[in-house]
Amino acid sequence: MTRPSCRITDVMLAVCDHFEPFHHSDKDGAMRRMQHWHELLPEIGSNAPDHDGCKPRHTFFYPVEQYDADVLQSLADLCVKTRNETEVHLHHHRDTAAHFQSSLELGKKNLRGHGLLGSDPLGHPVFGFIHGNWALDDSDPAGEGCGVRGELALLKQAGCYADMTMPSAPHRTQAPIVNRLYYSQSTLSGCSHHRGARVTAGAHTTAPLRDSADHLLLVQGPLLLDWTRRKWGLLPRIENSDLGPANPPGIRRFRQWCRAHISVAGAAPWCFIKLHTHGAPEVNHASVIGAARQRFHQELRELARQEGFRLHYVSARELVNILHAAEDGRQGDAGAWRDYLYTPPPCLKAL
């Protein structure tokens, strides 16, 4: 890794999938896609576990407005088979606050009905969130894909433990804050996530915001200029942590992700890497459940051994748990804090 990354002791790697089986497909096509995932995902990283003995994690953010009992049960079965998790994705346009709240409640009920979603210390369901069309808190300048302001507070009140929408670049919704873990205070002016307080270790810093009704945790993935790949041989390309058809994972990209050094300020030298993809359509299968990803995990395991950092494959929920442990001053092996605050979904607890 590059010199700044050499100080990192633990790397948390999460893949957050905007998982849309019905994208340009009918139900038969969606079920065929699910079958493909059942066949290929269990083999990814099967011979390259992380420091804790875990295979690569894949968190499915399912669009709750597209609920189908058969597709969701297939996804729940896949999560049980591979020890992965499902969270909330939602597309909505010109919406109202009341309808948005009811959509979240119905989505939670439907997912929980299949044994999905983690729980808070009181046993209430909690969820990570990715906004459809990137338009969190009515942030699209074109006025598309949302319509609800004050959205962060509504998410928090519904049980959202973190938003994981960003980065969206090169899309016009990209927030001005990049490569950060931070809390944003919800306002009725929109774009609340364009400002916020960086997550910082210590009881008198940002930790109290964790329980604040109008502050939501924002977890971003790496966003950098990639000077190792240039357009027309001159201009740097954008490294936006997307696993797309032309951008499979690899060690060169992993070094870029580490260089973003997304971490909790003043905490143990732990690095949080959140990747994203749209993995359901067949065009993206090669990057997320094909040979390229299989090879990446084998090479990454060897790199971790050579460089001496502890590699932890984490779900979205586990990443946030470890983040909060760092915020509370926990140190040592980050893998010890996978279930720090939020416990696994019911479908995984008996395994």
N, C-alpha and C positions, 0 to 999 in steps of 0.2 A: 504494500500500500504506500501512498505518499507519506511524506514525513509527518504532517499533522495527524494523520490517522494512526500512526504507530503508537500514540498514547492511549488509544482506545483499548479497553480491556474486554468489553462485551458488545456484541453487535446483535440487535434485535431486527429480524427481517420478516416483514409481513407482506403478503400479496392480497390486496383488496380488489375483488373482482366485481365490476358493475355487471352482474350476471343476468342476462336477459334472454332466456331460451326462446321467447316469442318474437325476438327481433327479426323482422322480415320473414316470419314463419307462422304456419298454423300449428295446431296442437300436435298433429302427427310428426311434424318436423321438430317441434320442441322435445317430444319424447325420444326421437332418434338422437338428438343432441345429448340428452341426458344419458342415453345408453352408451354413447361414445365416451362420455366422462366417466361412467362407471367402469368401462374397460381400461382406460388409460391412466386416470389419476392415481390409482393405488400403486402404480409402478414408479411414479415420480419420486426420486430420491430414496428409493427403498434400500439402496446399498450405500447411502451417504447420509447417515443421521447426523444431527447436530451435537453439540456438547452434552445435551441432556438425554441423548438417545432418541430424539423426536425426528420424525420425517418432516419434510417441508410442509408448512401450513398453507392453506388456501381458504380465505374468508369470502363467502358468497354474499354479496349485497343484492338481495332479490327485490325487484320492483313490486311492491306490495299492491299496487293498483292493477297488477296482472295476475292476481291470485288464481290458481287452478289446483284443486286438491291432488290430482294425480301427479302433476309436475312437482309440486311441493313435497309430496311424500317421497318421490324419487330422489329429490335433493336431500331430504332428511335422511334417507337410507344411505346416500352417498357420504353424508357427514359422519354417520355412525361407522361406516366401513373404513373411512380414512381419518377419523378423529379431527374433522374440520368443523367449521361453524358458519352460520348464516345470520346476516344482519339486515337492516332496513335500507332499501333504496326506494325513492319515490319521484315520479315525474308528475308535475302538476303545472297548470298554466291558467293565469287570470283567476286564481283561487281566492278563497276567503279564509280568514283565520279559523272560523268555526268548522268549515269543511276540511281544512288541513288537519285540525285536531281529530276530527272523526275518522279521517283516513288513517292517521297514525294509530289510533286505538283499534280500528278494525284490522290493520296490518299486524299489530302486535298479537291480537287475539288469534289470527289465522296462523301466524308463525309458531306461536306457543302451542297451538293445537297439534302441531307436528313435532313437539318436543324441542323446539328451537328457542333461541335467545337465552342469554345468561340471566343471573339474578343479582340483586343488590343484597346487602347484609340482612335485610328484612324479608327476603324471599320474593320481592316484586321483580317482574321482568324488566330488564334494561337492554339497550340496544345501541350499536354504533350506527351512524347515518351517513349516507352519500346522497347528495341532491341530484336529481335528474337534470340533465342539460346544464350542469355546473352552476345553476342560477340561485345559489344559496342566498336567502334573505333578500330576494328581489334584486339581485345584483347585476343582471344582464342589462347593459345600457340600451339594448333594443327593446326592453320591456317584455322579453319572452321568458317562458318556462318557470314562472313562479306567481308573483302577484301578492305574496304575503310578506309584510314587514313585521318586525318583532319576532321573526321566525326562530331565532336562537332560544329565546325564553320559552316559546311553545314547545320546542324540542326538549329542552331541559325538563320542563314540567311533565312531559310524556314519558320520561325515563331514559332519555338519550345521555349516554356517558361521554360521547365525543362525536364531533363531526369530522369526517375524513374526505371531504370533497376536493380540497386543493392538493396539488396544483392542477389548473385547467389550461395553462398556456400550451399552444398559442391562441386559445380561445379568448374572446373579448372579456370573459368574466374573471380572468385571472386577478387575484387580490394583490395589492402592493406589498404586503408582508410575505416573505418567502423563507423557506427552510427554518421554520419555527414550530415550537410547541407553545401554545399560548391560550389565554382565556380572553374571550371577548364579551363585553357587556351588550346585551340586546337592547336596541333602540327601535323606535318606530320610523326612523328616517331611512332604513334600509342599509345594506352593505355593512352591517355591524362588524363583520369579520375583517374589515379593512383596517382595524385598529385593535389593540389588545395588550395585555401584560404577559410577558414571557414567563413560562412555568419555571419557577426557581425553588431551589431546595431551602427548607427552613420553615418552621411553624409560623413565623411572623411575616412571611413573604406572600406567595400566591396560594398557599395551601387552603386558607379559608374560602377562596373563591370556588373551590371544588363543590361546596354545598350551597353556594349562592343560587337563588332561584332565577336570577337574570344574567348569569354568566355561564358560558358554555366553553368546554375545552375544544380547541381546534388542533388537529394533528395533521401536519402537512407532510407530503412526500418531497424528495429532493427535486430542485429546479435550478439548473445551472446552464451556463454557456459551455458547450463541448468544443474545445479547440482542437481536439484530436480528430474531429470530423468536420470538414469545411465545405460549405456550399460554393460551387464554382472555384474551389481551391483557395478562397479568401475568407468568407464569412463563417463564423462558428455556427454550428447547429445547436438546437435546444435539447438538453437532456432533461426530460420532464417525468422520468420514472414510469413511463408507460411501456408495458409489454405488448407492443403491437406486432402486426405481421412482418414488418420490416425491422423490428427492434427487439429481437430475442434477448434474454438475459445473458450476460457474459462477465468475465472478470474485469475487462476494461471498463464496463459500465459500473460494476460494483465499486471500483476505485473512485469513480465520479460520485456515486452515492455517498460513500464515506467522506469524501471531501466536503460535502454539504454540512457534515457534522451536526446533524439535528439532535439536540440533546437537552437535558434539563440543566439550566444554569446553576453553577455552584454545587453540582451533585457529582456522584461517582462518574468516571469517564466511560459512560455508556452511550452508544450511538443507536438511534432509532431510524430504521429505513422502512418507509411505507411505499410500496409499489402499487400500481393500479393497472387494470386491463379490462377489456370487454371480452371475456373468454368464451361466452356461449356460442357465438357464430363460428362456423367452421373455418373462416378465414384466419382466425386467431389461434386455432388449436395448436399449430406448430410451435408457437411461442410459449404456450402455457402448459400444454400436456404432450409435447412432442420431444424429439431427440435433443433439441437445443436446450430445453430446460433440464432435461436429465443430465446432460453433459455439464451444464452450469453448476449443479449441486455437487457433482463429483469434484470439479475443479475448485469450488469454494471450500469444500471440506479440507482439501489439501492446502489451500492458501491459509486457512485458519490455523492449521497445524504449523505451517512454516512461520507465520507472522506472530503466533502466540496469543491470538485473541479467542475469546469464547463466543462461539456462534450459537444463536438461539433462534430457531424457527418459531414464530409466534402467530397466533390469530390476532385479529383486531382487538379483541377483549384482553388477551394476554399482554399485548403491547401496552395498552392503557394501564393495566394493573402494574406493570413494571415501571412505567412512567411515574405513577403515583408513589410507588415505593421509593424511587429516586427523589421525588419531591419531598418525601418525609425523611430523607437522610439515610435510607438503607444503602448498604454497600456490599462489597463482595461479589459473589456469583449472582448475576441478575436473574438467572433461571429459577431461583428459589421463590420468586415473587409473582409467578404466572397467575395465581389466583388470589392476589393480595386483597382486593376489595370485592370484585365481581366474580361469582362462581360460575362454573361451566353450565351450559344448557342441560335441561333434563335428559335429553337423548344421549348425552355423553357421561352423565354422572354414574351410571351403573357399570361403565366399562372399566 
